[in-house]
Amino acid sequence: MNWQAIALSARLALLVCALLLVLAMPIAYWIARSPWRWKFLVESVVALPLVLPPTVLGFYVLVALGLRSPLGRLYQSWSGHGLAFTFEGLVVASVLYSLPFAVQPMAAGFGQVDPRLLDASSILGASRLRTFFRVILPLSLPGVITAAVLSFAHTLGEFGVVLMVGGNIPGVTRTISIAIYDDVQAFSYASANRTALALLLFSFLVL
């Protein structure tokens, strides 16, 4: 098995999972609690990665991270190199690709909290931030855990977006799914089977 690719995939999945828990939580809370009648537009944008082919999403992310884009030029001026075909670029692409897997479970969890509990917390003098951390978040913990597990597992098995944005650079962007693809292309089915079986068992245990 390609342990380098496995370690890279695990590092990518852990980092993306941590970032999504921070970034997706306020989005999920707003979706669950906002009375804005047009919020379905935001929900649609967040859910786009669920229906877009990975190559389409990967292509637009690659363009957005390229040196012709403001983001790409800004990152190059700061780091000395572009974002495309780097581990950092994989992180950005994976966060966008796995965003709905984090937002939707948390939004469902936040939406199930009884509004009367929030009113009671407000009457007792708690701020909105204190109410969130002391009332909403503990009651929504199953949704948060589901979001973390799905984000991690989904990132671990990414292929299309990773290949489009990161390419196939050993030790930098070659993830476990790309390593399996390389083995199949090289007719090394035994190696591909061992790696695929390990990924299958690990994904099952995570779920």
C-alpha positions as CSV (number, residue, x, y, z in Angstrom):
1,M,0.0,0.0,0.0
2,N,1.0,3.6,-0.6
3,W,1.5,4.8,2.9
4,Q,2.6,8.2,1.7
5,A,-0.7,8.7,-0.1
6,I,-2.6,7.4,2.9
7,A,-0.9,9.8,5.3
8,L,-1.5,12.7,2.9
9,S,-5.2,11.9,2.6
10,A,-5.6,11.6,6.4
11,R,-3.9,14.9,6.9
12,L,-6.0,16.5,4.3
13,A,-9.2,15.1,5.7
14,L,-8.4,16.1,9.2
15,L,-7.6,19.7,8.2
16,V,-10.7,20.0,6.0
17,C,-12.9,18.6,8.7
18,A,-11.5,21.1,11.3
19,L,-11.9,24.0,8.9
20,L,-15.5,23.0,8.0
21,L,-16.6,22.8,11.6
22,V,-15.5,26.4,12.0
23,L,-16.7,27.8,8.6
24,A,-19.9,25.8,8.2
25,M,-21.3,26.3,11.7
26,P,-22.3,30.0,11.3
27,I,-23.7,29.3,7.8
28,A,-25.7,26.4,9.1
29,Y,-27.0,28.4,12.0
30,W,-28.1,31.2,9.7
31,I,-29.9,28.8,7.4
32,A,-31.6,27.2,10.3
33,R,-32.7,30.4,12.1
34,S,-32.9,33.1,9.4
35,P,-36.5,34.3,8.5
36,W,-35.3,35.7,5.2
37,R,-37.7,34.4,2.5
38,W,-35.0,34.1,-0.1
39,K,-32.5,32.1,1.9
40,F,-33.3,29.1,-0.3
41,L,-30.9,30.8,-2.8
42,V,-28.1,30.5,-0.3
43,E,-29.1,26.9,0.5
44,S,-28.9,26.1,-3.3
45,V,-25.4,27.6,-3.6
46,V,-24.2,25.6,-0.6
47,A,-25.7,22.4,-2.0
48,L,-24.3,22.8,-5.5
49,P,-21.4,20.4,-4.9
50,L,-23.9,17.7,-4.3
51,V,-25.2,17.8,-7.9
52,L,-22.2,19.3,-9.8
53,P,-19.9,16.8,-11.5
54,P,-16.5,16.9,-9.6
55,T,-14.7,17.8,-12.8
56,V,-16.9,20.9,-13.3
57,L,-16.4,22.1,-9.8
58,G,-12.7,21.2,-10.0
59,F,-12.3,23.2,-13.2
60,Y,-13.8,26.4,-11.8
61,V,-11.8,26.0,-8.6
62,L,-8.7,25.6,-10.6
63,V,-9.5,28.8,-12.6
64,A,-10.2,30.6,-9.3
65,L,-6.9,29.6,-7.8
66,G,-4.9,30.2,-11.0
67,L,-2.4,33.0,-11.4
68,R,-4.8,35.0,-13.6
69,S,-7.3,35.3,-10.7
70,P,-7.0,37.9,-7.9
71,L,-6.9,35.1,-5.3
72,G,-4.1,33.3,-7.1
73,R,-2.1,36.5,-7.6
74,L,-2.6,37.5,-4.0
75,Y,-1.5,34.1,-2.7
76,Q,1.6,34.1,-5.0
77,S,2.7,37.5,-3.8
78,W,2.4,36.3,-0.2
79,S,3.9,32.8,-0.5
80,G,6.0,33.0,-3.7
81,H,4.1,30.3,-5.5
82,G,0.6,29.7,-6.8
83,L,-2.2,27.7,-5.2
84,A,-2.9,25.3,-8.0
85,F,-1.2,21.9,-7.8
86,T,-0.3,22.4,-4.1
87,F,-1.5,20.9,-0.9
88,E,-3.0,24.3,0.1
89,G,-5.0,24.3,-3.1
90,L,-6.3,20.8,-2.3
91,V,-7.5,22.2,1.1
92,V,-9.4,25.0,-0.5
93,A,-11.0,22.8,-3.1
94,S,-11.9,20.1,-0.6
95,V,-13.5,22.7,1.8
96,L,-15.7,23.9,-1.1
97,Y,-16.5,20.3,-2.3
98,S,-17.4,19.0,1.2
99,L,-19.2,22.1,2.4
100,P,-22.8,20.8,2.1
101,F,-21.8,17.6,4.0
102,A,-21.0,19.9,6.9
103,V,-23.7,22.5,6.6
104,Q,-26.8,20.4,6.1
105,P,-26.4,18.1,9.2
106,M,-25.7,21.0,11.4
107,A,-28.5,23.1,10.0
108,A,-30.9,20.2,10.6
109,G,-29.6,19.9,14.2
110,F,-29.9,23.7,14.9
111,G,-33.4,23.7,13.4
112,Q,-34.7,21.0,15.7
113,V,-33.9,23.0,18.9
114,D,-37.1,24.1,20.6
115,P,-37.5,27.9,20.2
116,R,-39.0,28.1,23.7
117,L,-35.7,27.1,25.2
118,L,-34.0,30.1,23.4
119,D,-36.7,32.4,24.7
120,A,-36.2,31.1,28.2
121,S,-32.4,31.7,27.9
122,S,-33.0,35.2,26.7
123,I,-35.4,36.0,29.5
124,L,-32.8,34.7,32.0
125,G,-30.4,37.3,30.6
126,A,-28.1,35.1,28.5
127,S,-26.5,36.7,25.5
128,R,-27.0,35.2,22.0
129,L,-23.5,33.9,22.0
130,R,-23.9,32.3,25.5
131,T,-27.2,30.8,24.4
132,F,-25.6,29.3,21.4
133,F,-22.8,27.6,23.3
134,R,-24.8,26.6,26.4
135,V,-28.2,25.7,24.8
136,I,-28.1,25.3,21.0
137,L,-24.8,23.6,20.5
138,P,-25.2,20.9,23.2
139,L,-28.7,20.0,21.9
140,S,-27.4,19.9,18.3
141,L,-24.3,17.8,19.1
142,P,-25.5,14.8,17.0
143,G,-25.8,17.0,13.9
144,V,-22.3,18.4,14.6
145,I,-20.8,15.0,15.0
146,T,-22.5,13.8,11.8
147,A,-21.1,16.8,9.9
148,A,-17.6,16.1,11.2
149,V,-17.8,12.4,10.2
150,L,-19.3,13.0,6.8
151,S,-16.8,15.8,6.0
152,F,-13.9,13.6,7.0
153,A,-15.0,10.5,5.1
154,H,-16.0,12.5,2.0
155,T,-12.7,14.3,1.8
156,L,-10.8,11.0,2.3
157,G,-12.3,9.5,-0.8
158,E,-12.2,12.5,-3.1
159,F,-11.0,11.9,-6.6
160,G,-12.3,14.2,-9.4
161,V,-11.8,17.6,-7.6
162,V,-8.5,16.5,-6.2
163,L,-7.1,15.4,-9.6
164,M,-8.3,18.6,-11.3
165,V,-6.9,21.0,-8.7
166,G,-3.9,19.1,-7.3
167,G,-2.8,16.9,-10.1
168,N,-0.8,13.8,-9.2
169,I,2.4,14.9,-7.4
170,P,3.8,12.3,-5.0
171,G,4.0,13.5,-1.5
172,V,2.2,16.8,-2.3
173,T,-1.2,16.1,-4.0
174,R,-1.3,12.3,-4.6
175,T,-4.1,11.2,-2.3
176,I,-5.2,7.6,-1.7
177,S,-7.9,7.7,-4.3
178,I,-5.4,8.8,-7.0
179,A,-2.9,6.2,-5.8
180,I,-5.6,3.5,-6.4
181,Y,-6.2,5.0,-9.9
182,D,-2.5,4.9,-10.7
183,D,-2.3,1.2,-9.6
184,V,-5.2,0.3,-11.9
185,Q,-3.7,2.2,-14.8
186,A,-0.5,0.3,-14.2
187,F,-2.4,-3.0,-14.1
188,S,-1.3,-3.5,-10.5
189,Y,-4.7,-4.8,-9.4
190,A,-3.4,-6.6,-6.3
191,S,-2.0,-3.3,-4.9
192,A,-5.1,-1.4,-5.9
193,N,-7.3,-4.0,-4.2
194,R,-5.3,-3.8,-0.9
195,T,-5.5,0.0,-0.8
196,A,-9.2,0.1,-1.8
197,L,-10.1,-2.6,0.8
198,A,-8.3,-0.7,3.5
199,L,-10.1,2.5,2.5
200,L,-13.4,0.6,2.4
201,L,-13.0,-0.8,5.9
202,F,-11.8,2.5,7.3
203,S,-14.7,4.4,5.9
204,F,-17.1,1.8,7.3
205,L,-15.5,2.1,10.7
206,V,-15.7,5.9,10.6
207,L,-19.4,5.8,9.7
